[in-house]
Amino acid sequence: MKDTRDKKTGNLLASPDAVRQARYADRMKAKGYKQRKFWLTDDEYEALRECLEELRAAQDGDSGPASA
């Protein structure tokens, strides 16, 4: 664990992947999303994915295939 009083190393130890993932998480949080974990069967995952697509399309006023 990094010492919070250490002002010299900064993010020097963070890998490029860790930085990329942190930036992605920040963008998603800024949009109001929260990361959540669920235990799902493959069938449940597909049903949930389709339901989310339809819900988001309706919220965005999208006229894509999910709203057909």
C-alpha positions as a printed Julia matrix, in Angstrom:
68×3 Matrix{Float64}:
   0.0     0.0     0.0
   1.31    3.42   -0.94
   2.21    5.78    1.86
  -0.18    8.76    1.59
   2.59   11.07    2.79
   4.88   10.07   -0.09
   4.97   13.02   -2.51
   7.85   11.75   -4.67
   6.65    8.62   -6.47
   3.13    9.78   -7.33
   1.57    7.41   -9.87
   4.95    6.14  -10.99
   4.04    2.59   -9.96
   0.73    2.55  -11.83
   0.87    0.48  -15.01
  -0.56    1.89  -18.25
  -3.41   -0.65  -17.97
  -4.24    0.49  -14.44
  -4.31    4.11  -15.59
  -6.55    3.22  -18.56
  -8.94    1.28  -16.32
  -9.05    4.1   -13.78
  -9.88    6.62  -16.51
 -12.64    4.36  -17.83
 -14.08    3.97  -14.32
 -13.99    7.75  -13.86
 -15.86    8.3   -17.14
 -18.54    5.76  -16.2
 -18.96    7.28  -12.73
 -19.32   10.72  -14.31
 -22.21    9.31  -16.36
 -23.86    8.04  -13.18
 -23.02    4.36  -13.61
 -21.92    2.07  -10.77
 -20.08   -1.19  -11.28
 -21.99   -4.17   -9.91
 -21.4    -7.91   -9.88
 -24.09  -10.51  -10.48
 -24.02  -14.28  -10.65
 -26.08  -15.19  -13.72
 -26.64  -18.16  -15.97
 -25.9   -17.6   -19.66
 -29.64  -17.37  -20.38
 -30.17  -14.84  -17.6
 -27.22  -12.78  -18.86
 -28.64  -12.63  -22.4
 -32.11  -11.68  -21.13
 -30.68   -8.96  -18.89
 -28.43   -7.61  -21.65
 -31.38   -7.34  -24.04
 -33.54   -5.71  -21.39
 -30.83   -3.12  -20.65
 -30.43   -2.33  -24.34
 -34.16   -1.67  -24.63
 -34.25    0.39  -21.44
 -31.3     2.55  -22.46
 -32.65    3.02  -25.98
 -35.98    4.2   -24.56
 -34.22    6.62  -22.18
 -32.08    8.06  -24.97
 -34.95    8.32  -27.44
 -32.97    6.0   -29.7
 -34.81    4.6   -32.71
 -32.39    1.7   -33.1
 -33.25   -1.99  -33.29
 -33.99   -2.24  -29.57
 -37.0     0.07  -29.88
 -38.49   -1.69  -32.94
